[in-house]
């Protein structure tokens, strides 16, 4: 008797067919299930294939489905059972498949990666079920497997791009960023680029950034504001995310090449300060750390929502890391008073996010009911927000207002980040939702929108997209998290709703009530103008940096022997106030000593409690355009806290521009204030 006939005889006795079949379970998205089934048919062309669909069982329980499956396949031997993971709607059928053929399960994730679930690979199987990508399942930490071959790769090539010419007038600082801040595809890039532009008015900036997918065309806008740009590619990090005491994002941006370039250029060009953007770059050890968000607070929200061991571990190590490093910087910048309170350190100051009020100008709203959501998927809270919108809010809106449409701007490579953060192969959508990737200019989208949505569930820092919408005078429906730290009030300048039903109700209310929508939008624009102009914020940024730098000169009170030099300096500036130099000694007169000579002076007097008038500021011609006047005024304001006033000729444009850059605002005019020639005086004021 041959082996074949013996096999047939044995299975005939057992009442089963001798050839094993492949039973695939469509426990997920229909398209994914079809692709899984097609792949299995290609991999096992000689076997009979059967596809089990969930519609066959309705709302039956796991045990009821198992009973029917056993009855259906009682005469079949199951050789392989492919199962699609992830979708909770098909949990009962998935469990029944596991009970039917526990040793034959070939699991597919939402990326259509596959893995045999076997006792011999229990840990790998468990990780795969938990959603870990296949290429990371077999990673081992180097402290556990020092012999491993799949090691992290740290690029060594450094690219340096020259920008605008250096100036002896400007002091030199470095800015270290985890990404190149152009194109303006997400909020972090917008902030860094706008403040680079504002800082460039006073400083020569050396930018150090990690490359991603930027092109040479992206470099030019940044080169206009930077003296030099130094670029290094990110590491290919190959350690398990759970395996390090510091958060994995910190290791992903650790680059010996970047660190060496920073130290070399800092030494060669005598850079006076280093500003580090984002918490994960804190080990680059600068002078200023920009906390774009309080990262441990973000992970605290994730921990609270999920409660998993991984979320608890992430929160603990981010809290440990962040608190350690903020104590080591001379100055830490938070985005809001709320964030500053969370950090709770004396070295923390608030320099908020802003908006370009000249670029984002109000335009008349077009008729319609078009919704807009902007949120780059490279920042995972935006993915959480999109899922909340599409899975919970949108079905309610569709039932109540089937004609509403929406545009979603998901940033560059949204599918890549979607798969990385969710494990899902495709981004769910709707025929009335236009999903866009990178949009070079979102301003026209605000013009076309009737309402802006910010369905953010977990967030830290402050959202620039809210500020853009306010500046464009478009009403915003946001969660509490989405507009936190911006000082907004519900039903005054924003509509706040946190549950899916309340969010949908808010959208419906504002779309149907045009007067309310326009009133909230107008108040939102007023709020943006009052608090979030990049020009004013840039002045605060420059003042903060200047306060960290050592003065270029030594200050001392003026003496009687200085009067001839003060008179000579004043005579070279006929556009300034022309006092008798000897009278300055009756007020507070400070001179700037540089290389043994008086480089300039500033004179002020007390007007009332916490109020002073700056009578004159002048710089010797040999030392002009070196920032001496700026430093004199900053030191004056630092010495005397409160309001400072000054007068300037209406025609003295350079001086007025200097005062505006320092944060002075026009408070009034004094016609005929100046003589020789007669001219109006502009009164300017600043609070320090």
Buried (B, 14 or more C-beta within 10 A) or exposed (E): EEEEEEEBEEBEEEEBBBBBBBBBBBBBBEEBBEBBBEBBBEEBEEBEBBBBBBEEBEEBEBEBBBEBBEEBBEEBBBBBBBBBBBBEEBEBBBBBBBEBBEEBBBBBBBBEBBBBBEEEBEEBBEBBBEBBBBEEBBBBBBEEEEEBEBEEEBBEEBEEBEBBEEBEBBBBBBBBBBBBBBBBBBBBBBBBBBBBBBBBBBBBBBBBBBBEEBEEEBBEBBBEBBBBBBBBBBBEBBBBBEBBEBBBBBBBBBBEBBBEBBEEBBEEBEBBBBBBBBBBBBBBBBBBBBBBBBBBBBBBBBBEEEEEEEBBBBBBBBBBBBEEBBEEBEBBBBBBEBBBEBBEEEBBBBBBBBBBBEEBEBBEBEEBBBBBBBBBBBBBBBBBBBBBBBEBBBEBBBEEBEEBBBBBBBBBBBBEBBBBBBBBBEBBEBEBBBBBBBBEEBBEBBBBBBBBBBBBBBBBBBBBBBBBBBBBBBBBBBBBBBBBBBBBEBBEBBBBBEEBEBBBBBBBBBBEEEEBBBBBBBBBBEBBEEBBBBBBBBBBBBBBBBEBBEBBBEBEEBEEEBBEBBBEBBEEBEBBBBBEBEEBBEBBBBBBBBEEEBBBBBBBEEEEEEBBBBBBBBBBEEBBEBBBBBBBBBBBBEBBEBBBBBBBBBEBEEBBEBBBBBBBEEEEEEEEBBEEEEBBBBBBBBEB
